[in-house]
């Protein structure tokens, strides 16, 4: 299911998902905690740096 919406600034955005969500009630999962009225905190880290390219770029003469 794709829902087409407009944000407060007038820009279109799309919500992709399904109305029929099924979660497994597994101990230790976010769903397990939240469905029992607890808070679930999931630490995330996003690093898209291409470390392999850093040494190649360091060799470029940019002066």
mmCIF file of the N, C-alpha and C atoms, coordinates in Angstrom:
data_MODEL
# 
_entry.id   MODEL 
# 
loop_
_atom_site.group_PDB 
_atom_site.id 
_atom_site.type_symbol 
_atom_site.label_atom_id 
_atom_site.label_alt_id 
_atom_site.label_comp_id 
_atom_site.label_asym_id 
_atom_site.label_entity_id 
_atom_site.label_seq_id 
_atom_site.pdbx_PDB_ins_code 
_atom_site.Cartn_x 
_atom_site.Cartn_y 
_atom_site.Cartn_z 
_atom_site.occupancy 
_atom_site.B_iso_or_equiv 
_atom_site.pdbx_formal_charge 
_atom_site.auth_seq_id 
_atom_site.auth_comp_id 
_atom_site.auth_asym_id 
_atom_site.auth_atom_id 
_atom_site.pdbx_PDB_model_num 
ATOM 1   N N  . UNK A 1 1  ? 0.838  -1.161  0.000  1.00 0.00 ? 1  UNK A N  1 
ATOM 2   C CA . UNK A 1 1  ? 0.000  0.000   0.000  1.00 0.00 ? 1  UNK A CA 1 
ATOM 3   C C  . UNK A 1 1  ? 0.895  1.240   0.000  1.00 0.00 ? 1  UNK A C  1 
ATOM 4   N N  . UNK A 1 2  ? 0.646  2.190   -0.873 1.00 0.00 ? 2  UNK A N  1 
ATOM 5   C CA . UNK A 1 2  ? 1.383  3.447   -0.938 1.00 0.00 ? 2  UNK A CA 1 
ATOM 6   C C  . UNK A 1 2  ? 0.389  4.582   -0.721 1.00 0.00 ? 2  UNK A C  1 
ATOM 7   N N  . UNK A 1 3  ? 0.694  5.436   0.262  1.00 0.00 ? 3  UNK A N  1 
ATOM 8   C CA . UNK A 1 3  ? -0.165 6.570   0.570  1.00 0.00 ? 3  UNK A CA 1 
ATOM 9   C C  . UNK A 1 3  ? 0.556  7.838   0.144  1.00 0.00 ? 3  UNK A C  1 
ATOM 10  N N  . UNK A 1 4  ? -0.076 8.628   -0.686 1.00 0.00 ? 4  UNK A N  1 
ATOM 11  C CA . UNK A 1 4  ? 0.465  9.896   -1.171 1.00 0.00 ? 4  UNK A CA 1 
ATOM 12  C C  . UNK A 1 4  ? -0.069 11.004  -0.267 1.00 0.00 ? 4  UNK A C  1 
ATOM 13  N N  . UNK A 1 5  ? 0.842  11.768  0.365  1.00 0.00 ? 5  UNK A N  1 
ATOM 14  C CA . UNK A 1 5  ? 0.425  12.841  1.267  1.00 0.00 ? 5  UNK A CA 1 
ATOM 15  C C  . UNK A 1 5  ? 1.193  14.113  0.953  1.00 0.00 ? 5  UNK A C  1 
ATOM 16  N N  . UNK A 1 6  ? 0.813  15.204  1.608  1.00 0.00 ? 6  UNK A N  1 
ATOM 17  C CA . UNK A 1 6  ? 1.484  16.492  1.461  1.00 0.00 ? 6  UNK A CA 1 
ATOM 18  C C  . UNK A 1 6  ? 1.904  16.955  2.845  1.00 0.00 ? 6  UNK A C  1 
ATOM 19  N N  . UNK A 1 7  ? 3.192  17.345  2.999  1.00 0.00 ? 7  UNK A N  1 
ATOM 20  C CA . UNK A 1 7  ? 3.679  17.795  4.298  1.00 0.00 ? 7  UNK A CA 1 
ATOM 21  C C  . UNK A 1 7  ? 3.258  19.248  4.537  1.00 0.00 ? 7  UNK A C  1 
ATOM 22  N N  . UNK A 1 8  ? 3.487  19.794  5.749  1.00 0.00 ? 8  UNK A N  1 
ATOM 23  C CA . UNK A 1 8  ? 3.070  21.172  6.064  1.00 0.00 ? 8  UNK A CA 1 
ATOM 24  C C  . UNK A 1 8  ? 3.689  22.239  5.154  1.00 0.00 ? 8  UNK A C  1 
ATOM 25  N N  . UNK A 1 9  ? 4.793  21.919  4.476  1.00 0.00 ? 9  UNK A N  1 
ATOM 26  C CA . UNK A 1 9  ? 5.415  22.881  3.554  1.00 0.00 ? 9  UNK A CA 1 
ATOM 27  C C  . UNK A 1 9  ? 4.902  22.729  2.123  1.00 0.00 ? 9  UNK A C  1 
ATOM 28  N N  . UNK A 1 10 ? 3.934  21.857  1.926  1.00 0.00 ? 10 UNK A N  1 
ATOM 29  C CA . UNK A 1 10 ? 3.340  21.688  0.614  1.00 0.00 ? 10 UNK A CA 1 
ATOM 30  C C  . UNK A 1 10 ? 4.062  20.700  -0.290 1.00 0.00 ? 10 UNK A C  1 
ATOM 31  N N  . UNK A 1 11 ? 5.018  19.955  0.272  1.00 0.00 ? 11 UNK A N  1 
ATOM 32  C CA . UNK A 1 11 ? 5.771  18.980  -0.537 1.00 0.00 ? 11 UNK A CA 1 
ATOM 33  C C  . UNK A 1 11 ? 5.129  17.605  -0.431 1.00 0.00 ? 11 UNK A C  1 
ATOM 34  N N  . UNK A 1 12 ? 5.091  16.902  -1.549 1.00 0.00 ? 12 UNK A N  1 
ATOM 35  C CA . UNK A 1 12 ? 4.555  15.545  -1.555 1.00 0.00 ? 12 UNK A CA 1 
ATOM 36  C C  . UNK A 1 12 ? 5.523  14.592  -0.872 1.00 0.00 ? 12 UNK A C  1 
ATOM 37  N N  . UNK A 1 13 ? 4.976  13.620  -0.169 1.00 0.00 ? 13 UNK A N  1 
ATOM 38  C CA . UNK A 1 13 ? 5.769  12.518  0.345  1.00 0.00 ? 13 UNK A CA 1 
ATOM 39  C C  . UNK A 1 13 ? 4.917  11.268  0.284  1.00 0.00 ? 13 UNK A C  1 
ATOM 40  N N  . UNK A 1 14 ? 5.578  10.134  0.372  1.00 0.00 ? 14 UNK A N  1 
ATOM 41  C CA . UNK A 1 14 ? 4.884  8.863   0.207  1.00 0.00 ? 14 UNK A CA 1 
ATOM 42  C C  . UNK A 1 14 ? 5.161  7.970   1.399  1.00 0.00 ? 14 UNK A C  1 
ATOM 43  N N  . UNK A 1 15 ? 4.117  7.402   1.947  1.00 0.00 ? 15 UNK A N  1 
ATOM 44  C CA . UNK A 1 15 ? 4.219  6.462   3.054  1.00 0.00 ? 15 UNK A CA 1 
ATOM 45  C C  . UNK A 1 15 ? 4.002  5.080   2.461  1.00 0.00 ? 15 UNK A C  1 
ATOM 46  N N  . UNK A 1 16 ? 5.016  4.236   2.578  1.00 0.00 ? 16 UNK A N  1 
ATOM 47  C CA . UNK A 1 16 ? 4.932  2.904   2.001  1.00 0.00 ? 16 UNK A CA 1 
ATOM 48  C C  . UNK A 1 16 ? 4.778  1.902   3.135  1.00 0.00 ? 16 UNK A C  1 
ATOM 49  N N  . UNK A 1 17 ? 3.746  1.120   3.095  1.00 0.00 ? 17 UNK A N  1 
ATOM 50  C CA . UNK A 1 17 ? 3.518  0.160   4.160  1.00 0.00 ? 17 UNK A CA 1 
ATOM 51  C C  . UNK A 1 17 ? 2.285  -0.663  3.881  1.00 0.00 ? 17 UNK A C  1 
ATOM 52  N N  . UNK A 1 18 ? 1.782  -1.225  4.913  1.00 0.00 ? 18 UNK A N  1 
ATOM 53  C CA . UNK A 1 18 ? 0.600  -2.064  4.799  1.00 0.00 ? 18 UNK A CA 1 
ATOM 54  C C  . UNK A 1 18 ? -0.318 -1.811  5.979  1.00 0.00 ? 18 UNK A C  1 
ATOM 55  N N  . UNK A 1 19 ? -1.591 -1.981  5.768  1.00 0.00 ? 19 UNK A N  1 
ATOM 56  C CA . UNK A 1 19 ? -2.561 -1.795  6.842  1.00 0.00 ? 19 UNK A CA 1 
ATOM 57  C C  . UNK A 1 19 ? -2.631 -3.040  7.722  1.00 0.00 ? 19 UNK A C  1 
ATOM 58  N N  . UNK A 1 20 ? -2.158 -4.147  7.217  1.00 0.00 ? 20 UNK A N  1 
ATOM 59  C CA . UNK A 1 20 ? -2.251 -5.412  7.936  1.00 0.00 ? 20 UNK A CA 1 
ATOM 60  C C  . UNK A 1 20 ? -0.879 -5.784  8.505  1.00 0.00 ? 20 UNK A C  1 
ATOM 61  N N  . UNK A 1 21 ? -0.463 -5.060  9.541  1.00 0.00 ? 21 UNK A N  1 
ATOM 62  C CA . UNK A 1 21 ? 0.832  -5.322  10.145 1.00 0.00 ? 21 UNK A CA 1 
ATOM 63  C C  . UNK A 1 21 ? 0.723  -6.467  11.148 1.00 0.00 ? 21 UNK A C  1 
ATOM 64  N N  . UNK A 1 22 ? 1.627  -7.395  11.055 1.00 0.00 ? 22 UNK A N  1 
ATOM 65  C CA . UNK A 1 22 ? 1.644  -8.518  11.991 1.00 0.00 ? 22 UNK A CA 1 
ATOM 66  C C  . UNK A 1 22 ? 3.035  -8.578  12.612 1.00 0.00 ? 22 UNK A C  1 
ATOM 67  N N  . UNK A 1 23 ? 3.080  -8.492  13.926 1.00 0.00 ? 23 UNK A N  1 
ATOM 68  C CA . UNK A 1 23 ? 4.349  -8.525  14.635 1.00 0.00 ? 23 UNK A CA 1 
ATOM 69  C C  . UNK A 1 23 ? 4.428  -9.802  15.460 1.00 0.00 ? 23 UNK A C  1 
ATOM 70  N N  . UNK A 1 24 ? 5.610  -10.305 15.619 1.00 0.00 ? 24 UNK A N  1 
ATOM 71  C CA . UNK A 1 24 ? 5.829  -11.471 16.468 1.00 0.00 ? 24 UNK A CA 1 
ATOM 72  C C  . UNK A 1 24 ? 6.162  -10.975 17.867 1.00 0.00 ? 24 UNK A C  1 
ATOM 73  N N  . UNK A 1 25 ? 5.452  -11.483 18.847 1.00 0.00 ? 25 UNK A N  1 
ATOM 74  C CA . UNK A 1 25 ? 5.635  -11.056 20.231 1.00 0.00 ? 25 UNK A CA 1 
ATOM 75  C C  . UNK A 1 25 ? 6.808  -11.813 20.851 1.00 0.00 ? 25 UNK A C  1 
ATOM 76  N N  . UNK A 1 26 ? 8.019  -11.422 20.453 1.00 0.00 ? 26 UNK A N  1 
ATOM 77  C CA . UNK A 1 26 ? 9.229  -12.101 20.913 1.00 0.00 ? 26 UNK A CA 1 
ATOM 78  C C  . UNK A 1 26 ? 9.841  -11.360 22.094 1.00 0.00 ? 26 UNK A C  1 
ATOM 79  N N  . UNK A 1 27 ? 10.169 -12.056 23.169 1.00 0.00 ? 27 UNK A N  1 
ATOM 80  C CA . UNK A 1 27 ? 10.836 -11.409 24.297 1.00 0.00 ? 27 UNK A CA 1 
ATOM 81  C C  . UNK A 1 27 ? 12.095 -10.682 23.831 1.00 0.00 ? 27 UNK A C  1 
ATOM 82  N N  . UNK A 1 28 ? 12.265 -9.451  24.309 1.00 0.00 ? 28 UNK A N  1 
ATOM 83  C CA . UNK A 1 28 ? 13.416 -8.652  23.933 1.00 0.00 ? 28 UNK A CA 1 
ATOM 84  C C  . UNK A 1 28 ? 13.175 -7.766  22.718 1.00 0.00 ? 28 UNK A C  1 
ATOM 85  N N  . UNK A 1 29 ? 12.046 -7.956  22.023 1.00 0.00 ? 29 UNK A N  1 
ATOM 86  C CA . UNK A 1 29 ? 11.754 -7.134  20.843 1.00 0.00 ? 29 UNK A CA 1 
ATOM 87  C C  . UNK A 1 29 ? 11.071 -5.832  21.252 1.00 0.00 ? 29 UNK A C  1 
ATOM 88  N N  . UNK A 1 30 ? 11.116 -4.850  20.357 1.00 0.00 ? 30 UNK A N  1 
ATOM 89  C CA . UNK A 1 30 ? 10.426 -3.586  20.606 1.00 0.00 ? 30 UNK A CA 1 
ATOM 90  C C  . UNK A 1 30 ? 8.930  -3.824  20.817 1.00 0.00 ? 30 UNK A C  1 
ATOM 91  N N  . UNK A 1 31 ? 8.353  -4.653  19.978 1.00 0.00 ? 31 UNK A N  1 
ATOM 92  C CA . UNK A 1 31 ? 6.918  -4.922  20.074 1.00 0.00 ? 31 UNK A CA 1 
ATOM 93  C C  . UNK A 1 31 ? 6.564  -5.510  21.436 1.00 0.00 ? 31 UNK A C  1 
ATOM 94  N N  . UNK A 1 32 ? 7.363  -6.424  21.900 1.00 0.00 ? 32 UNK A N  1 
ATOM 95  C CA . UNK A 1 32 ? 7.124  -7.070  23.197 1.00 0.00 ? 32 UNK A CA 1 
ATOM 96  C C  . UNK A 1 32 ? 7.064  -6.015  24.307 1.00 0.00 ? 32 UNK A C  1 
ATOM 97  N N  . UNK A 1 33 ? 8.000  -5.069  24.281 1.00 0.00 ? 33 UNK A N  1 
ATOM 98  C CA . UNK A 1 33 ? 8.050  -4.032  25.312 1.00 0.00 ? 33 UNK A CA 1 
ATOM 99  C C  . UNK A 1 33 ? 6.870  -3.065  25.186 1.00 0.00 ? 33 UNK A C  1 
ATOM 100 N N  . UNK A 1 34 ? 6.668  -2.524  23.989 1.00 0.00 ? 34 UNK A N  1 
ATOM 101 C CA . UNK A 1 34 ? 5.649  -1.501  23.793 1.00 0.00 ? 34 UNK A CA 1 
ATOM 102 C C  . UNK A 1 34 ? 4.246  -2.042  24.012 1.00 0.00 ? 34 UNK A C  1 
ATOM 103 N N  . UNK A 1 35 ? 3.981  -3.269  23.605 1.00 0.00 ? 35 UNK A N  1 
ATOM 104 C CA . UNK A 1 35 ? 2.647  -3.844  23.781 1.00 0.00 ? 35 UNK A CA 1 
ATOM 105 C C  . UNK A 1 35 ? 2.307  -4.062  25.254 1.00 0.00 ? 35 UNK A C  1 
ATOM 106 N N  . UNK A 1 36 ? 3.308  -3.991  26.119 1.00 0.00 ? 36 UNK A N  1 
ATOM 107 C CA . UNK A 1 36 ? 3.093  -4.133  27.561 1.00 0.00 ? 36 UNK A CA 1 
ATOM 108 C C  . UNK A 1 36 ? 3.189  -2.798  28.292 1.00 0.00 ? 36 UNK A C  1 
ATOM 109 N N  . UNK A 1 37 ? 3.206  -1.702  27.522 1.00 0.00 ? 37 UNK A N  1 
ATOM 110 C CA . UNK A 1 37 ? 3.214  -0.374  28.115 1.00 0.00 ? 37 UNK A CA 1 
ATOM 111 C C  . UNK A 1 37 ? 4.592  0.125   28.513 1.00 0.00 ? 37 UNK A C  1 
ATOM 112 N N  . UNK A 1 38 ? 5.636  -0.581  28.065 1.00 0.00 ? 38 UNK A N  1 
ATOM 113 C CA . UNK A 1 38 ? 6.997  -0.158  28.371 1.00 0.00 ? 38 UNK A CA 1 
ATOM 114 C C  . UNK A 1 38 ? 7.535  0.726   27.244 1.00 0.00 ? 38 UNK A C  1 
ATOM 115 N N  . UNK A 1 39 ? 8.636  1.384   27.519 1.00 0.00 ? 39 UNK A N  1 
ATOM 116 C CA . UNK A 1 39 ? 9.321  2.172   26.505 1.00 0.00 ? 39 UNK A CA 1 
ATOM 117 C C  . UNK A 1 39 ? 10.382 1.296   25.874 1.00 0.00 ? 39 UNK A C  1 
ATOM 118 N N  . UNK A 1 40 ? 10.528 1.395   24.566 1.00 0.00 ? 40 UNK A N  1 
ATOM 119 C CA . UNK A 1 40 ? 11.559 0.657   23.865 1.00 0.00 ? 40 UNK A CA 1 
ATOM 120 C C  . UNK A 1 40 ? 12.527 1.655   23.239 1.00 0.00 ? 40 UNK A C  1 
ATOM 121 N N  . UNK A 1 41 ? 13.792 1.524   23.568 1.00 0.00 ? 41 UNK A N  1 
ATOM 122 C CA . UNK A 1 41 ? 14.816 2.413   23.020 1.00 0.00 ? 41 UNK A CA 1 
ATOM 123 C C  . UNK A 1 41 ? 15.763 1.567   22.186 1.00 0.00 ? 41 UNK A C  1 
ATOM 124 N N  . UNK A 1 42 ? 15.893 1.932   20.923 1.00 0.00 ? 42 UNK A N  1 
ATOM 125 C CA . UNK A 1 42 ? 16.769 1.209   20.024 1.00 0.00 ? 42 UNK A CA 1 
ATOM 126 C C  . UNK A 1 42 ? 17.881 2.148   19.559 1.00 0.00 ? 42 UNK A C  1 
ATOM 127 N N  . UNK A 1 43 ? 19.106 1.947   20.033 1.00 0.00 ? 43 UNK A N  1 
ATOM 128 C CA . UNK A 1 43 ? 20.193 2.818   19.585 1.00 0.00 ? 43 UNK A CA 1 
ATOM 129 C C  . UNK A 1 43 ? 20.576 2.490   18.147 1.00 0.00 ? 43 UNK A C  1 
ATOM 130 N N  . UNK A 1 44 ? 20.592 3.518   17.317 1.00 0.00 ? 44 UNK A N  1 
ATOM 131 C CA . UNK A 1 44 ? 20.924 3.343   15.910 1.00 0.00 ? 44 UNK A CA 1 
ATOM 132 C C  . UNK A 1 44 ? 22.123 4.206   15.565 1.00 0.00 ? 44 UNK A C  1 
ATOM 133 N N  . UNK A 1 45 ? 22.877 3.768   14.587 1.00 0.00 ? 45 UNK A N  1 
ATOM 134 C CA . UNK A 1 45 ? 24.019 4.528   14.101 1.00 0.00 ? 45 UNK A CA 1 
ATOM 135 C C  . UNK A 1 45 ? 24.058 4.377   12.590 1.00 0.00 ? 45 UNK A C  1 
ATOM 136 N N  . UNK A 1 46 ? 24.114 5.484   11.906 1.00 0.00 ? 46 UNK A N  1 
ATOM 137 C CA . UNK A 1 46 ? 24.150 5.458   10.456 1.00 0.00 ? 46 UNK A CA 1 
ATOM 138 C C  . UNK A 1 46 ? 25.427 6.143   9.994  1.00 0.00 ? 46 UNK A C  1 
ATOM 139 N N  . UNK A 1 47 ? 26.282 5.395   9.352  1.00 0.00 ? 47 UNK A N  1 
ATOM 140 C CA . UNK A 1 47 ? 27.533 5.933   8.844  1.00 0.00 ? 47 UNK A CA 1 
ATOM 141 C C  . UNK A 1 47 ? 27.706 5.440   7.408  1.00 0.00 ? 47 UNK A C  1 
ATOM 142 N N  . UNK A 1 48 ? 27.504 6.328   6.453  1.00 0.00 ? 48 UNK A N  1 
ATOM 143 C CA . UNK A 1 48 ? 27.586 5.952   5.045  1.00 0.00 ? 48 UNK A CA 1 
ATOM 144 C C  . UNK A 1 48 ? 28.933 6.311   4.425  1.00 0.00 ? 48 UNK A C  1 
ATOM 145 N N  . UNK A 1 49 ? 29.919 6.599   5.278  1.00 0.00 ? 49 UNK A N  1 
ATOM 146 C CA . UNK A 1 49 ? 31.244 6.956   4.782  1.00 0.00 ? 49 UNK A CA 1 
ATOM 147 C C  . UNK A 1 49 ? 31.887 5.787   4.059  1.00 0.00 ? 49 UNK A C  1 
ATOM 148 N N  . UNK A 1 50 ? 32.434 6.052   2.886  1.00 0.00 ? 50 UNK A N  1 
ATOM 149 C CA . UNK A 1 50 ? 33.151 5.036   2.133  1.00 0.00 ? 50 UNK A CA 1 
ATOM 150 C C  . UNK A 1 50 ? 34.628 5.143   2.532  1.00 0.00 ? 50 UNK A C  1 
ATOM 151 N N  . UNK A 1 51 ? 34.980 4.439   3.581  1.00 0.00 ? 51 UNK A N  1 
ATOM 152 C CA . UNK A 1 51 ? 36.331 4.537   4.134  1.00 0.00 ? 51 UNK A CA 1 
ATOM 153 C C  . UNK A 1 51 ? 37.399 4.083   3.145  1.00 0.00 ? 51 UNK A C  1 
ATOM 154 N N  . UNK A 1 52 ? 37.073 3.170   2.263  1.00 0.00 ? 52 UNK A N  1 
ATOM 155 C CA . UNK A 1 52 ? 38.040 2.686   1.282  1.00 0.00 ? 52 UNK A CA 1 
ATOM 156 C C  . UNK A 1 52 ? 38.463 3.797   0.324  1.00 0.00 ? 52 UNK A C  1 
ATOM 157 N N  . UNK A 1 53 ? 37.606 4.775   0.102  1.00 0.00 ? 53 UNK A N  1 
ATOM 158 C CA . UNK A 1 53 ? 37.918 5.857   -0.832 1.00 0.00 ? 53 UNK A CA 1 
ATOM 159 C C  . UNK A 1 53 ? 38.748 6.972   -0.193 1.00 0.00 ? 53 UNK A C  1 
ATOM 160 N N  . UNK A 1 54 ? 38.798 7.046   1.120  1.00 0.00 ? 54 UNK A N  1 
ATOM 161 C CA . UNK A 1 54 ? 39.497 8.146   1.781  1.00 0.00 ? 54 UNK A CA 1 
ATOM 162 C C  . UNK A 1 54 ? 40.975 8.172   1.405  1.00 0.00 ? 54 UNK A C  1 
ATOM 163 N N  . UNK A 1 55 ? 41.629 7.025   1.412  1.00 0.00 ? 55 UNK A N  1 
ATOM 164 C CA . UNK A 1 55 ? 43.053 7.012   1.078  1.00 0.00 ? 55 UNK A CA 1 
ATOM 165 C C  . UNK A 1 55 ? 43.274 7.382   -0.392 1.00 0.00 ? 55 UNK A C  1 
ATOM 166 N N  . UNK A 1 56 ? 42.388 6.977   -1.275 1.00 0.00 ? 56 UNK A N  1 
ATOM 167 C CA . UNK A 1 56 ? 42.511 7.338   -2.691 1.00 0.00 ? 56 UNK A CA 1 
ATOM 168 C C  . UNK A 1 56 ? 42.313 8.839   -2.877 1.00 0.00 ? 56 UNK A C  1 
ATOM 169 N N  . UNK A 1 57 ? 41.353 9.413   -2.192 1.00 0.00 ? 57 UNK A N  1 
ATOM 170 C CA . UNK A 1 57 ? 41.101 10.846  -2.312 1.00 0.00 ? 57 UNK A CA 1 
ATOM 171 C C  . UNK A 1 57 ? 42.230 11.664  -1.697 1.00 0.00 ? 57 UNK A C  1 
ATOM 172 N N  . UNK A 1 58 ? 42.878 11.150  -0.675 1.00 0.00 ? 58 UNK A N  1 
ATOM 173 C CA . UNK A 1 58 ? 43.977 11.860  -0.036 1.00 0.00 ? 58 UNK A CA 1 
ATOM 174 C C  . UNK A 1 58 ? 45.145 12.045  -0.992 1.00 0.00 ? 58 UNK A C  1 
ATOM 175 N N  . UNK A 1 59 ? 45.246 11.218  -2.010 1.00 0.00 ? 59 UNK A N  1 
ATOM 176 C CA . UNK A 1 59 ? 46.340 11.299  -2.978 1.00 0.00 ? 59 UNK A CA 1 
ATOM 177 C C  . UNK A 1 59 ? 46.077 12.341  -4.065 1.00 0.00 ? 59 UNK A C  1 
ATOM 178 N N  . UNK A 1 60 ? 44.870 12.846  -4.160 1.00 0.00 ? 60 UNK A N  1 
ATOM 179 C CA . UNK A 1 60 ? 44.542 13.837  -5.166 1.00 0.00 ? 60 UNK A CA 1 
ATOM 180 C C  . UNK A 1 60 ? 45.280 15.151  -4.869 1.00 0.00 ? 60 UNK A C  1 
ATOM 181 N N  . UNK A 1 61 ? 45.769 15.800  -5.879 1.00 0.00 ? 61 UNK A N  1 
ATOM 182 C CA . UNK A 1 61 ? 46.410 17.096  -5.727 1.00 0.00 ? 61 UNK A CA 1 
ATOM 183 C C  . UNK A 1 61 ? 45.332 18.181  -5.911 1.00 0.00 ? 61 UNK A C  1 
ATOM 184 N N  . UNK A 1 62 ? 44.867 18.702  -4.807 1.00 0.00 ? 62 UNK A N  1 
ATOM 185 C CA . UNK A 1 62 ? 43.774 19.674  -4.851 1.00 0.00 ? 62 UNK A CA 1 
ATOM 186 C C  . UNK A 1 62 ? 44.263 21.101  -4.614 1.00 0.00 ? 62 UNK A C  1 
ATOM 187 N N  . UNK A 1 63 ? 45.574 21.308  -4.598 1.00 0.00 ? 63 UNK A N  1 
ATOM 188 C CA . UNK A 1 63 ? 46.076 22.663  -4.343 1.00 0.00 ? 63 UNK A CA 1 
ATOM 189 C C  . UNK A 1 63 ? 46.185 23.479  -5.600 1.00 0.00 ? 63 UNK A C  1 
# 
